Amino acid sequence: MKKVLTIEVDYVDGSIDYSNPDELTYSEALGAIEFVKLLITKDFMDEAKE
């Protein structure tokens, strides 16, 4: 099962927006964002070791 939460960053006007087509609850959306933050941090730390 896959659910989608899209975050869009506009570098021209500086806006950040999101869409939630699968209607995730606030808890699900925030949990997914937190998990992705951890994945990005892990990638950053792995690259820093190289």
C-alpha positions, -999 to 999 in steps of 0.1 A, spaced: 0 0 0 13 34 -9 1 69 1 13 102 -14 20 135 3 36 160 -21 56 190 -9 63 217 -34 89 245 -30 88 275 -54 123 290 -54 111 320 -74 86 334 -49 97 314 -18 64 297 -12 61 261 1 29 242 -4 17 206 -1 -10 184 -15 -25 154 2 -44 135 -25 -47 103 -4 -61 122 25 -36 112 51 -45 122 87 -24 149 103 -6 122 124 2 101 93 14 131 73 36 144 102 50 109 109 59 105 72 76 139 71 96 131 103 106 97 88 118 114 56 138 139 77 156 110 93 163 94 59 177 127 46 199 131 77 212 95 73 221 102 37 238 135 47 258 117 74 269 89 51 281 114 25 300 134 51 319 102 61 332 98 25 
